[in-house]
């Protein structure tokens, strides 16, 4: 298997989470070509439960794998992780993250404009060596968001809705 195969698995997990009514995100941990763990988003905003897929994945790995295994593993995510999840992944000692949807592309679905941030550089300043690869099967990944929250809606409609939110904000 290769990066695209693992990203496809993340997309399957993300769609599964979406069909359950959660936000559409999935993540897997891979070591030596084998998926060790996988997780879906289970965030519950109403009850203020932080259940991002990457964060759930980290929780499954804690005290389960040696530092050597984690250091040699890759975290694959359906979408570039938020800073909270990025910090959690870094705390495991994982040195490589591969993301389907990039930070820039995902910003089309949020009320916030894209702000470029050198995340690898910031982590390096903290003594953390990590590479982040984005945009693996990105177009396919954007369509995963059509299942956001359990109801299928066309991607164009979701982006147009967010464009309107941004226009109103900027008035």
Secondary structure, DSSP 8 states (H G I E B T S, - for coil): --HHHHHHHHHHHHHHHHHTTS-S-EEEEEETTEEEEEEE---BTTTTB---HHHHHHHHHTTTS-HHHHHT-EEEEEE---HHHHHHHHHHT--EEEEEE-HHHHGGGSSS------HHHHHHHTT---EEE--TTHHHHHHHGGGGGGS---HHHHHHHHHHHHHHHH-
